[in-house]
Amino acid sequence: MSQNLRIGYLVPQFPGQTHIFFWREVLALEQMGHHIDLISTRVPPPGLIAHDWSQEAMARTTYLGMVQPLLALTAAGRLLPRGLPLWMAQHGAGFARDIVLTLSAAEQLVRHAHAEQLDHIHVHSCGRAALIAALAHKMGGPPYSLTLHGPLSDYGPGQRFKWADAAFATIITRKLEAEVREELAGFLPERIVIRPMGVDTDILHRDTPYQPAPHGTPMRLFSCARLNVVKGHQDLMTAVRLLLDQGVDVRLEIAGEDDAGGAGYRKVLEAELKRLHLRDHVKLLGAIDASAVRQKLLNAHVFVLASWHEPLGVAYMEAMACGVPTIGTDAGGVRELITDGRTGRLVPPKDPQTLAHAIRDLVHDSDLAVQLAAAGRAHVVAHFRSALGAETLVSEIEAARVSAAPSPDPIVTGRQAS
């Protein structure tokens, strides 16, 4: 085995409510013998700090913090002769603003990386965190890499700048890879690997076989995602209303919180519950710990997430790993995870009526529910274990280090010298 690495692991606003898969990857990397230095941009709002490991993670995370003018001026002085004005002019006003906001963080990252003797920085984002790593690298910081978790349009301006000097990149779906190769042709690292974030299938499993809802009892539905309009919770609520009106007894629990810690889109969903007369049938649980999510999955008869767009869907993976029949939307890259009728069910996004029909099918066909539960679990174990992401990250860092190492001088023999 190669030497142990010292890896800076940069995640924006860590640890957030959806960051359990980052934490699992960190633990897998450490189990492989590597030193992981957690780095983030800022602490998340209190309402989003939900996991039993959150305090441990925050205690060992270095936060690059707010803009510090003196550090920003130092970074600007370093970068001026390297082309800072040209970069800002080439990529537009939005990118120039992002640079101003990240200069001091980049300076902090350089200093931190040197102090901790980090071999590499991996950024789980292509937003401002990626810009911080790219600027730090231009100031003499360590090599860096990126993971793209969603459409490029979600991650702000200057994508060519962020990707051009990366040692490598991982992308979670083939669909996103095609987008990147088209939009960033000529500015991509040599190595691009398709590797989704995975889940811990040793923890996410059931000790007893899955049991469908007994005849005459309510079907327990569970959903888990941040409270945002694009997650389609409002469509799922409408589907529940349709099912109840058709005489199908269902109960729904939704785990997750909005980005404002409960003061944002949650208010919209609460009003929707009142409008649809669902407050006795649907509960908003807020942000809950990963162990609580697991227990909810094991108690559920069906997992449903009605996203309008989902790059892949770790929540789907977790449900499938727990052997729960899973219904998702055919949006984004979800079909790279769920095959309709084989490992789960796929319905069109923004279509509550078809969603209700898919749920009703599982109410009436317990054999199908059992089949999907088993097939979904097997698929995730084979292709989406969290250890696979850690192994890919290490192998790509090692390959990049070998590629960047200077070639040894050729050995000149006596015969060649004569």
GIDA-V11787 format. One line per field, one symbol per residue. ss: DSSP state (2 for helix, 1 for strand, 0 for the rest). A space follows every 10 residues. Layout:
ss->???
This chain:
ss->0000011111 0000000002 2222222222 2000111111 0000022200 0002222220 1110000022 2222222222 0002222222 2022222222 2222222222 2222200001 1110000222 2222222200 0011111100 0222200022 2222000111 1002222222 2220000000 0111000010 0000000000 0000000011 1111000022 2022222222 2222200001 1111110000 0000222222 2222200000 0111110002 2222222220 0111000000 0002222222 2000111110 0002220001 0001111000 0222222222 2222022222 2222222222 2220122222 2222222222 2222000000 00022220
